[in-house]
Amino acid sequence: MNKLQSHKWDPAQHYKDSAVAKEYDKVRFSSLAGRVFNNQEKRIIQECFQDLPRDTVVLDMPCGTGRLAETLLESGLKVHGTDISGEMLDVASERLAGYGNRFTAEVMDAFKLTGGERQFEATLCARVLMHFPLETQIKFLRGVGSLTRKRIVINHSLSSPYQRFRRGIKKLLGHQQSAGYPITNAEMQRLLAEAGFAEVERRRINSLISEAIYIVAEKIR
Protein backbone atom coordinates (compact mmCIF):
# COMPACT_ATOMS: atom_id res chain seq x y z
CA MET A 1 0.00 0.00 0.00
CA ASN A 2 1.66 3.23 -1.09
CA LYS A 3 1.14 6.64 0.51
CA LEU A 4 -1.63 7.68 -1.89
CA GLN A 5 -3.51 4.40 -1.46
CA SER A 6 -3.17 4.64 2.31
CA HIS A 7 -4.65 8.14 2.26
CA LYS A 8 -7.69 7.03 0.26
CA TRP A 9 -8.17 3.68 1.97
CA ASP A 10 -11.24 3.58 4.23
CA PRO A 11 -11.35 0.56 6.59
CA ALA A 12 -15.02 1.22 7.39
CA GLN A 13 -15.93 0.53 3.75
CA HIS A 14 -13.11 -1.77 2.63
CA TYR A 15 -14.22 -4.74 4.72
CA LYS A 16 -17.84 -4.46 3.64
CA ASP A 17 -16.83 -5.91 0.29
CA SER A 18 -17.86 -9.60 0.29
CA ALA A 19 -14.89 -10.54 -1.92
CA VAL A 20 -12.47 -8.87 0.50
CA ALA A 21 -14.11 -10.65 3.43
CA LYS A 22 -13.90 -14.07 1.79
CA GLU A 23 -10.24 -13.63 0.83
CA TYR A 24 -9.09 -11.86 4.01
CA ASP A 25 -7.44 -14.81 5.76
CA LYS A 26 -5.97 -16.24 2.57
CA VAL A 27 -4.33 -12.93 1.64
CA ARG A 28 -2.80 -12.36 5.08
CA PHE A 29 -2.06 -15.75 6.52
CA SER A 30 -1.44 -18.27 3.72
CA SER A 31 2.30 -17.54 3.29
CA LEU A 32 4.89 -19.18 5.53
CA ALA A 33 5.43 -15.94 7.44
CA GLY A 34 1.68 -15.44 7.68
CA ARG A 35 1.12 -18.94 9.06
CA VAL A 36 3.86 -18.50 11.65
CA PHE A 37 2.44 -15.13 12.73
CA ASN A 38 -1.09 -16.56 12.85
CA ASN A 39 -0.05 -19.44 15.12
CA GLN A 40 1.95 -17.20 17.44
CA GLU A 41 -0.81 -14.59 17.65
CA LYS A 42 -3.42 -17.23 18.50
CA ARG A 43 -1.16 -18.59 21.25
CA ILE A 44 -0.81 -15.13 22.78
CA ILE A 45 -4.55 -14.47 22.64
CA GLN A 46 -5.23 -17.80 24.31
CA GLU A 47 -2.78 -16.96 27.11
CA CYS A 48 -4.35 -13.54 27.68
CA PHE A 49 -7.74 -15.09 28.43
CA GLN A 50 -6.74 -18.47 29.87
CA ASP A 51 -7.64 -17.63 33.48
CA LEU A 52 -11.27 -16.76 32.71
CA PRO A 53 -13.91 -19.24 33.93
CA ARG A 54 -15.14 -21.65 31.28
CA ASP A 55 -18.25 -20.40 29.47
CA THR A 56 -17.42 -16.71 30.11
CA VAL A 57 -18.79 -14.71 27.18
CA VAL A 58 -16.03 -12.64 25.59
CA LEU A 59 -16.81 -9.73 23.29
CA ASP A 60 -14.71 -9.83 20.10
CA MET A 61 -14.86 -6.35 18.55
CA PRO A 62 -14.13 -6.24 15.70
CA CYS A 63 -14.57 -9.94 15.09
CA GLY A 64 -13.67 -9.96 11.40
CA THR A 65 -13.66 -13.47 9.96
CA GLY A 66 -13.66 -15.13 13.39
CA ARG A 67 -10.02 -16.18 13.23
CA LEU A 68 -9.24 -15.18 16.81
CA ALA A 69 -12.76 -15.92 18.08
CA GLU A 70 -12.08 -19.53 17.10
CA THR A 71 -9.11 -19.61 19.48
CA LEU A 72 -11.28 -18.39 22.36
CA LEU A 73 -13.97 -20.94 21.54
CA GLU A 74 -11.40 -23.73 21.47
CA SER A 75 -10.41 -22.64 24.98
CA GLY A 76 -13.93 -23.28 26.29
CA LEU A 77 -15.08 -19.65 26.25
CA LYS A 78 -18.13 -18.26 24.50
CA VAL A 79 -17.81 -15.39 22.04
CA HIS A 80 -20.11 -12.59 20.91
CA GLY A 81 -18.57 -11.28 17.71
CA THR A 82 -19.38 -7.77 16.54
CA ASP A 83 -18.14 -5.93 13.48
CA ILE A 84 -19.12 -3.00 11.30
CA SER A 85 -19.04 -5.41 8.35
CA GLY A 86 -21.87 -7.89 7.99
CA GLU A 87 -19.87 -9.48 5.20
CA MET A 88 -16.99 -10.30 7.56
CA LEU A 89 -19.44 -11.66 10.14
CA ASP A 90 -20.99 -13.90 7.48
CA VAL A 91 -17.57 -15.49 6.97
CA ALA A 92 -17.12 -15.80 10.76
CA SER A 93 -20.54 -17.38 11.25
CA GLU A 94 -19.87 -19.95 8.53
CA ARG A 95 -16.43 -20.70 9.92
CA LEU A 96 -17.70 -21.12 13.49
CA ALA A 97 -21.01 -22.83 12.77
CA GLY A 98 -19.79 -26.01 14.48
CA TYR A 99 -19.76 -24.19 17.84
CA GLY A 100 -23.52 -23.67 17.74
CA ASN A 101 -24.82 -20.97 20.08
CA ARG A 102 -21.43 -20.63 21.77
CA PHE A 103 -20.74 -18.08 19.03
CA THR A 104 -23.14 -15.25 18.27
CA ALA A 105 -22.68 -12.35 15.88
CA GLU A 106 -24.03 -8.81 15.60
CA VAL A 107 -23.31 -5.88 13.29
CA MET A 108 -22.17 -3.01 15.50
CA ASP A 109 -20.25 0.26 15.12
CA ALA A 110 -18.06 1.29 18.08
CA PHE A 111 -18.54 4.94 17.12
CA LYS A 112 -22.37 4.72 17.21
CA LEU A 113 -23.29 3.02 20.47
CA THR A 114 -26.50 4.01 22.26
CA GLY A 115 -25.53 3.11 25.84
CA GLY A 116 -28.09 0.34 26.09
CA GLU A 117 -25.91 -2.43 24.68
CA ARG A 118 -25.05 -5.67 26.46
CA GLN A 119 -22.05 -5.65 28.82
CA PHE A 120 -19.22 -8.21 28.85
CA GLU A 121 -16.68 -9.26 31.46
CA ALA A 122 -13.84 -9.31 28.94
CA THR A 123 -13.20 -8.01 25.45
CA LEU A 124 -10.78 -8.67 22.61
CA CYS A 125 -10.06 -5.68 20.36
CA ALA A 126 -7.52 -6.74 17.74
CA ARG A 127 -6.23 -5.56 14.35
CA VAL A 128 -8.18 -2.31 14.18
CA LEU A 129 -6.72 0.55 16.23
CA MET A 130 -3.65 0.98 14.02
CA HIS A 131 -5.91 1.93 11.09
CA PHE A 132 -6.85 5.26 12.71
CA PRO A 133 -5.08 8.41 14.00
CA LEU A 134 -4.63 8.47 17.79
CA GLU A 135 -7.63 10.70 18.55
CA THR A 136 -9.89 8.34 16.59
CA GLN A 137 -8.31 5.33 18.30
CA ILE A 138 -9.28 6.85 21.65
CA LYS A 139 -12.90 7.31 20.52
CA PHE A 140 -13.03 3.75 19.21
CA LEU A 141 -11.59 2.24 22.39
CA ARG A 142 -13.93 4.32 24.54
CA GLY A 143 -16.82 2.78 22.64
CA VAL A 144 -15.50 -0.73 23.08
CA GLY A 145 -14.69 0.02 26.70
CA SER A 146 -18.27 1.07 27.38
CA LEU A 147 -19.27 -2.55 26.70
CA THR A 148 -16.55 -3.98 28.93
CA ARG A 149 -16.85 -4.51 32.70
CA LYS A 150 -13.29 -5.50 33.53
CA ARG A 151 -10.62 -6.78 31.10
CA ILE A 152 -9.70 -5.74 27.60
CA VAL A 153 -6.97 -7.17 25.39
CA ILE A 154 -5.87 -4.95 22.54
CA ASN A 155 -3.46 -5.51 19.69
CA HIS A 156 -1.46 -2.61 18.26
CA SER A 157 1.72 -1.70 16.39
CA LEU A 158 4.51 -0.26 18.50
CA SER A 159 6.48 2.77 17.29
CA SER A 160 9.85 2.41 19.00
CA PRO A 161 13.17 3.76 17.62
CA TYR A 162 14.05 0.26 16.41
CA GLN A 163 10.65 -0.30 14.80
CA ARG A 164 10.78 3.11 13.11
CA PHE A 165 14.18 2.11 11.70
CA ARG A 166 12.69 -1.17 10.42
CA ARG A 167 9.76 0.67 8.83
CA GLY A 168 12.20 3.02 7.09
CA ILE A 169 14.13 0.09 5.62
CA LYS A 170 10.89 -1.59 4.49
CA LYS A 171 9.81 1.64 2.82
CA LEU A 172 13.13 1.94 0.97
CA LEU A 173 12.75 -1.65 -0.22
CA GLY A 174 9.20 -1.01 -1.40
CA HIS A 175 7.57 -3.33 1.12
CA GLN A 176 4.02 -2.75 2.30
CA GLN A 177 3.82 -0.93 5.62
CA SER A 178 2.18 -3.07 8.29
CA ALA A 179 0.22 -0.32 10.06
CA GLY A 180 -0.96 3.15 9.19
CA TYR A 181 -0.76 4.61 12.69
CA PRO A 182 1.63 2.80 15.07
CA ILE A 183 1.96 4.43 18.48
CA THR A 184 4.69 5.05 21.04
CA ASN A 185 4.63 3.78 24.62
CA ALA A 186 3.56 7.23 25.85
CA GLU A 187 0.72 7.31 23.33
CA MET A 188 -0.30 3.80 24.40
CA GLN A 189 -0.66 4.94 27.99
CA ARG A 190 -2.74 7.92 26.88
CA LEU A 191 -4.93 5.71 24.69
CA LEU A 192 -5.67 3.35 27.56
CA ALA A 193 -6.16 6.05 30.20
CA GLU A 194 -8.56 8.12 28.12
CA ALA A 195 -10.57 4.99 27.34
CA GLY A 196 -10.76 4.15 31.05
CA PHE A 197 -8.16 1.37 31.31
CA ALA A 198 -4.75 0.73 32.87
CA GLU A 199 -2.15 -1.66 31.47
CA VAL A 200 -1.58 -4.88 33.43
CA GLU A 201 0.85 -6.69 31.15
CA ARG A 202 2.05 -6.83 27.57
CA ARG A 203 3.24 -9.55 25.23
CA ARG A 204 5.22 -9.59 21.98
CA ILE A 205 5.48 -12.12 19.18
CA ASN A 206 9.07 -11.32 18.23
CA SER A 207 10.27 -7.77 18.75
CA LEU A 208 13.07 -8.20 16.20
CA ILE A 209 10.77 -9.02 13.28
CA SER A 210 7.36 -7.69 14.29
CA GLU A 211 6.01 -4.45 15.72
CA ALA A 212 2.85 -6.22 16.96
CA ILE A 213 2.17 -5.73 20.67
CA TYR A 214 -0.59 -7.20 22.84
CA ILE A 215 -1.77 -5.28 25.90
CA VAL A 216 -3.87 -6.74 28.73
CA ALA A 217 -5.62 -3.90 30.56
CA GLU A 218 -8.18 -3.56 33.35
CA LYS A 219 -11.05 -1.09 33.71
CA ILE A 220 -10.32 1.78 36.07
CA ARG A 221 -13.68 3.57 35.83
JODATA-V738849 format. One record per residue. N is the residue number from 1. RES is the residue in one letter. PSI is psi in radians with two decimals (NA if undefined). BURIAL is + if it has 16 or more other C-alpha atoms within 10 Angstrom, else -. D_CENTER is the distance of its C-alpha to the mean C-alpha in Angstrom with 1 decimal. Layout:
n=N res=RES psi=PSI burial=BURIAL d_center=D_CENTER
n=N res=RES psi=PSI burial=BURIAL d_center=D_CENTER
This chain:
n=1 res=M psi=2.01 burial=- d_center=19.8
n=2 res=N psi=3.10 burial=- d_center=22.6
n=3 res=K psi=-0.73 burial=- d_center=22.9
n=4 res=L psi=-0.78 burial=- d_center=24.4
n=5 res=Q psi=-0.72 burial=- d_center=21.8
n=6 res=S psi=-0.68 burial=- d_center=19.0
n=7 res=H psi=-0.67 burial=- d_center=21.0
n=8 res=K psi=-0.35 burial=- d_center=21.5
n=9 res=W psi=2.24 burial=- d_center=18.1
n=10 res=D psi=1.83 burial=- d_center=16.6
n=11 res=P psi=-0.50 burial=- d_center=13.0
n=12 res=A psi=-0.50 burial=- d_center=14.2
n=13 res=Q psi=-0.59 burial=- d_center=17.0
n=14 res=H psi=-0.78 burial=- d_center=16.0
n=15 res=Y psi=0.03 burial=+ d_center=13.9
n=16 res=K psi=0.00 burial=+ d_center=16.8
n=17 res=D psi=2.11 burial=- d_center=19.0
n=18 res=S psi=-0.60 burial=+ d_center=19.7
n=19 res=A psi=-0.70 burial=- d_center=20.6
n=20 res=V psi=-0.76 burial=- d_center=17.3
n=21 res=A psi=-0.78 burial=+ d_center=15.5
n=22 res=K psi=-0.51 burial=+ d_center=18.1
n=23 res=E psi=-0.04 burial=- d_center=17.8
n=24 res=Y psi=-0.96 burial=+ d_center=14.1
n=25 res=D psi=-0.66 burial=+ d_center=14.0
n=26 res=K psi=-0.75 burial=- d_center=17.5
n=27 res=V psi=-0.69 burial=- d_center=17.0
n=28 res=R psi=-0.47 burial=- d_center=14.2
n=29 res=F psi=0.26 burial=- d_center=15.2
n=30 res=S psi=-0.37 burial=- d_center=18.9
n=31 res=S psi=2.94 burial=- d_center=20.3
n=32 res=L psi=-0.83 burial=- d_center=21.4
n=33 res=A psi=-0.68 burial=- d_center=18.9
n=34 res=G psi=-0.69 burial=- d_center=16.1
n=35 res=R psi=-0.70 burial=- d_center=17.3
n=36 res=V psi=-0.82 burial=- d_center=17.6
n=37 res=F psi=-0.79 burial=+ d_center=14.1
n=38 res=N psi=-0.81 burial=+ d_center=12.9
n=39 res=N psi=-0.73 burial=- d_center=15.3
n=40 res=Q psi=-0.69 burial=- d_center=14.6
n=41 res=E psi=-0.74 burial=+ d_center=10.8
n=42 res=K psi=-0.67 burial=+ d_center=11.8
n=43 res=R psi=-0.76 burial=- d_center=14.5
n=44 res=I psi=-0.78 burial=+ d_center=12.6
n=45 res=I psi=-0.74 burial=+ d_center=10.4
n=46 res=Q psi=-0.76 burial=+ d_center=13.8
n=47 res=E psi=-0.62 burial=- d_center=15.5
n=48 res=C psi=-0.38 burial=+ d_center=13.3
n=49 res=F psi=0.09 burial=+ d_center=14.4
n=50 res=Q psi=-0.36 burial=- d_center=17.7
n=51 res=D psi=-0.05 burial=- d_center=19.9
n=52 res=L psi=2.52 burial=- d_center=19.1
n=53 res=P psi=2.50 burial=- d_center=22.1
n=54 res=R psi=2.47 burial=- d_center=22.1
n=55 res=D psi=0.05 burial=- d_center=21.4
n=56 res=T psi=2.38 burial=- d_center=19.2
n=57 res=V psi=2.06 burial=+ d_center=17.1
n=58 res=V psi=2.33 burial=+ d_center=13.4
n=59 res=L psi=2.23 burial=+ d_center=11.5
n=60 res=D psi=1.84 burial=+ d_center=8.3
n=61 res=M psi=1.90 burial=+ d_center=7.2
n=62 res=P psi=2.51 burial=+ d_center=6.4
n=63 res=C psi=-0.53 burial=+ d_center=7.8
n=64 res=G psi=-2.32 burial=+ d_center=8.8
n=65 res=T psi=0.08 burial=+ d_center=11.5
n=66 res=G psi=0.22 burial=+ d_center=11.1
n=67 res=R psi=-0.82 burial=+ d_center=10.7
n=68 res=L psi=-0.50 burial=+ d_center=8.9
n=69 res=A psi=-0.63 burial=+ d_center=10.8
n=70 res=E psi=-0.68 burial=+ d_center=13.8
n=71 res=T psi=-0.74 burial=+ d_center=13.5
n=72 res=L psi=-0.70 burial=+ d_center=13.6
n=73 res=L psi=-0.70 burial=+ d_center=16.4
n=74 res=E psi=-0.42 burial=- d_center=18.2
n=75 res=S psi=0.00 burial=+ d_center=18.3
n=76 res=G psi=0.02 burial=+ d_center=20.2
n=77 res=L psi=2.87 burial=+ d_center=17.7
n=78 res=K psi=2.71 burial=+ d_center=17.4
n=79 res=V psi=2.32 burial=+ d_center=14.3
n=80 res=H psi=1.91 burial=+ d_center=14.3
n=81 res=G psi=2.21 burial=+ d_center=11.8
n=82 res=T psi=2.61 burial=+ d_center=11.6
n=83 res=D psi=2.68 burial=+ d_center=10.9
n=84 res=I psi=-0.35 burial=+ d_center=13.1
n=85 res=S psi=1.94 burial=+ d_center=14.2
n=86 res=G psi=-0.49 burial=+ d_center=16.7
n=87 res=E psi=-0.72 burial=+ d_center=17.1
n=88 res=M psi=-0.70 burial=+ d_center=13.7
n=89 res=L psi=-0.52 burial=+ d_center=14.4
n=90 res=D psi=-0.74 burial=+ d_center=17.9
n=91 res=V psi=-0.75 burial=+ d_center=16.6
n=92 res=A psi=-0.77 burial=+ d_center=14.6
n=93 res=S psi=-0.67 burial=+ d_center=17.7
n=94 res=E psi=-0.74 burial=- d_center=20.0
n=95 res=R psi=-0.65 burial=- d_center=18.1
n=96 res=L psi=0.28 burial=+ d_center=18.0
n=97 res=A psi=-0.55 burial=- d_center=21.5
n=98 res=G psi=-0.25 burial=- d_center=23.1
n=99 res=Y psi=0.02 burial=- d_center=21.4
n=100 res=G psi=-2.39 burial=- d_center=23.3
n=101 res=N psi=0.14 burial=- d_center=22.6
n=102 res=R psi=-0.34 burial=+ d_center=20.2
n=103 res=F psi=2.20 burial=+ d_center=17.5
n=104 res=T psi=2.73 burial=+ d_center=17.7
n=105 res=A psi=2.60 burial=+ d_center=16.0
n=106 res=E psi=2.29 burial=- d_center=16.4
n=107 res=V psi=2.21 burial=+ d_center=15.9
n=108 res=M psi=2.49 burial=+ d_center=14.8
n=109 res=D psi=2.09 burial=+ d_center=14.2
n=110 res=A psi=-0.36 burial=+ d_center=12.9
n=111 res=F psi=-0.13 burial=- d_center=15.6
n=112 res=K psi=0.80 burial=- d_center=18.3
n=113 res=L psi=2.60 burial=- d_center=18.4
n=114 res=T psi=-0.32 burial=- d_center=22.0
n=115 res=G psi=-0.16 burial=- d_center=22.0
n=116 res=G psi=0.23 burial=- d_center=23.2
n=117 res=E psi=2.83 burial=- d_center=20.0
n=118 res=R psi=2.57 burial=- d_center=19.7
n=119 res=Q psi=2.63 burial=+ d_center=18.5
n=120 res=F psi=2.57 burial=+ d_center=16.5
n=121 res=E psi=-0.63 burial=- d_center=17.2
n=122 res=A psi=2.65 burial=+ d_center=13.7
n=123 res=T psi=2.47 burial=+ d_center=10.1
n=124 res=L psi=2.22 burial=+ d_center=6.7
n=125 res=C psi=1.60 burial=+ d_center=4.1
n=126 res=A psi=2.59 burial=+ d_center=0.9
n=127 res=R psi=0.72 burial=+ d_center=3.2
n=128 res=V psi=-0.73 burial=+ d_center=5.0
n=129 res=L psi=-0.63 burial=+ d_center=7.1
n=130 res=M psi=-0.09 burial=+ d_center=9.0
n=131 res=H psi=-0.16 burial=+ d_center=10.4
n=132 res=F psi=2.71 burial=+ d_center=12.5
n=133 res=P psi=2.80 burial=- d_center=15.4
n=134 res=L psi=-0.78 burial=+ d_center=15.3
n=135 res=E psi=-0.65 burial=- d_center=17.2
n=136 res=T psi=-0.62 burial=- d_center=14.9
n=137 res=Q psi=-0.76 burial=+ d_center=11.8
n=138 res=I psi=-0.78 burial=+ d_center=14.1
n=139 res=K psi=-0.74 burial=+ d_center=15.1
n=140 res=F psi=-0.83 burial=+ d_center=11.6
n=141 res=L psi=-0.54 burial=+ d_center=10.9
n=142 res=R psi=-0.73 burial=+ d_center=14.5
n=143 res=G psi=-0.85 burial=+ d_center=14.0
n=144 res=V psi=-0.71 burial=+ d_center=11.3
n=145 res=G psi=-0.51 burial=+ d_center=13.5
n=146 res=S psi=-0.28 burial=+ d_center=16.5
n=147 res=L psi=-0.02 burial=+ d_center=15.5
n=148 res=T psi=2.21 burial=+ d_center=15.0
n=149 res=R psi=-0.65 burial=+ d_center=18.2
n=150 res=K psi=-1.24 burial=+ d_center=17.4
n=151 res=R psi=2.46 burial=+ d_center=14.4
n=152 res=I psi=2.46 burial=+ d_center=10.8
n=153 res=V psi=2.08 burial=+ d_center=8.5
n=154 res=I psi=2.67 burial=+ d_center=6.1
n=155 res=N psi=2.41 burial=+ d_center=5.2
n=156 res=H psi=-3.11 burial=+ d_center=7.5
n=157 res=S psi=2.14 burial=+ d_center=10.7
n=158 res=L psi=2.32 burial=+ d_center=13.9
n=159 res=S psi=1.50 burial=+ d_center=17.0
n=160 res=S psi=2.90 burial=- d_center=19.9
n=161 res=P psi=-0.74 burial=- d_center=23.4
n=162 res=Y psi=-0.78 burial=- d_center=22.9
n=163 res=Q psi=-0.57 burial=+ d_center=19.6
n=164 res=R psi=-0.64 burial=- d_center=21.3
n=165 res=F psi=-0.80 burial=- d_center=24.2
n=166 res=R psi=-0.76 burial=+ d_center=22.2
n=167 res=R psi=-0.64 burial=+ d_center=20.7
n=168 res=G psi=-0.73 burial=- d_center=24.3
n=169 res=I psi=-0.77 burial=- d_center=25.6
n=170 res=K psi=-0.67 burial=- d_center=23.0
n=171 res=K psi=-0.76 burial=- d_center=24.0
n=172 res=L psi=-0.61 burial=- d_center=27.7
n=173 res=L psi=-0.06 burial=- d_center=27.3
n=174 res=G psi=0.29 burial=- d_center=25.6
n=175 res=H psi=2.66 burial=- d_center=22.3
n=176 res=Q psi=2.34 burial=- d_center=19.2
n=177 res=Q psi=2.44 burial=- d_center=17.2
n=178 res=S psi=-0.34 burial=+ d_center=13.7
n=179 res=A psi=2.47 burial=+ d_center=12.3
n=180 res=G psi=-0.60 burial=+ d_center=14.1
n=181 res=Y psi=1.21 burial=+ d_center=13.8
n=182 res=P psi=2.74 burial=+ d_center=13.4
n=183 res=I psi=2.73 burial=+ d_center=14.7
n=184 res=T psi=2.99 burial=- d_center=17.5
n=185 res=N psi=-0.70 burial=- d_center=17.8
n=186 res=A psi=-0.73 burial=- d_center=19.9
n=187 res=E psi=-0.60 burial=- d_center=17.4
n=188 res=M psi=-0.78 burial=+ d_center=14.7
n=189 res=Q psi=-0.66 burial=- d_center=17.4
n=190 res=R psi=-0.78 burial=+ d_center=18.2
n=191 res=L psi=-0.86 burial=+ d_center=14.7
n=192 res=L psi=-0.82 burial=+ d_center=14.6
n=193 res=A psi=-0.76 burial=+ d_center=18.3
n=194 res=E psi=-0.27 burial=- d_center=18.3
n=195 res=A psi=-0.06 burial=+ d_center=15.7
n=196 res=G psi=0.46 burial=+ d_center=17.8
n=197 res=F psi=2.80 burial=+ d_center=16.3
n=198 res=A psi=2.40 burial=+ d_center=17.7
n=199 res=E psi=2.38 burial=+ d_center=16.3
n=200 res=V psi=-0.79 burial=- d_center=17.7
n=201 res=E psi=2.88 burial=- d_center=16.6
n=202 res=R psi=2.70 burial=- d_center=14.5
n=203 res=R psi=2.65 burial=+ d_center=14.2
n=204 res=R psi=2.64 burial=+ d_center=14.3
n=205 res=I psi=-1.07 burial=+ d_center=14.7
n=206 res=N psi=1.83 burial=- d_center=17.6
n=207 res=S psi=-0.30 burial=- d_center=18.2
n=208 res=L psi=-0.47 burial=- d_center=21.0
n=209 res=I psi=-0.09 burial=- d_center=19.2
n=210 res=S psi=2.46 burial=- d_center=15.5
n=211 res=E psi=0.04 burial=+ d_center=14.0
n=212 res=A psi=2.34 burial=+ d_center=10.7
n=213 res=I psi=2.51 burial=+ d_center=10.7
n=214 res=Y psi=2.12 burial=+ d_center=9.4
n=215 res=I psi=2.21 burial=+ d_center=10.8
n=216 res=V psi=2.17 burial=+ d_center=12.4
n=217 res=A psi=2.72 burial=+ d_center=14.0
n=218 res=E psi=2.59 burial=+ d_center=16.6
n=219 res=K psi=2.36 burial=+ d_center=17.8
n=220 res=I psi=-0.12 burial=- d_center=20.9
n=221 res=R psi=NA burial=- d_center=22.1
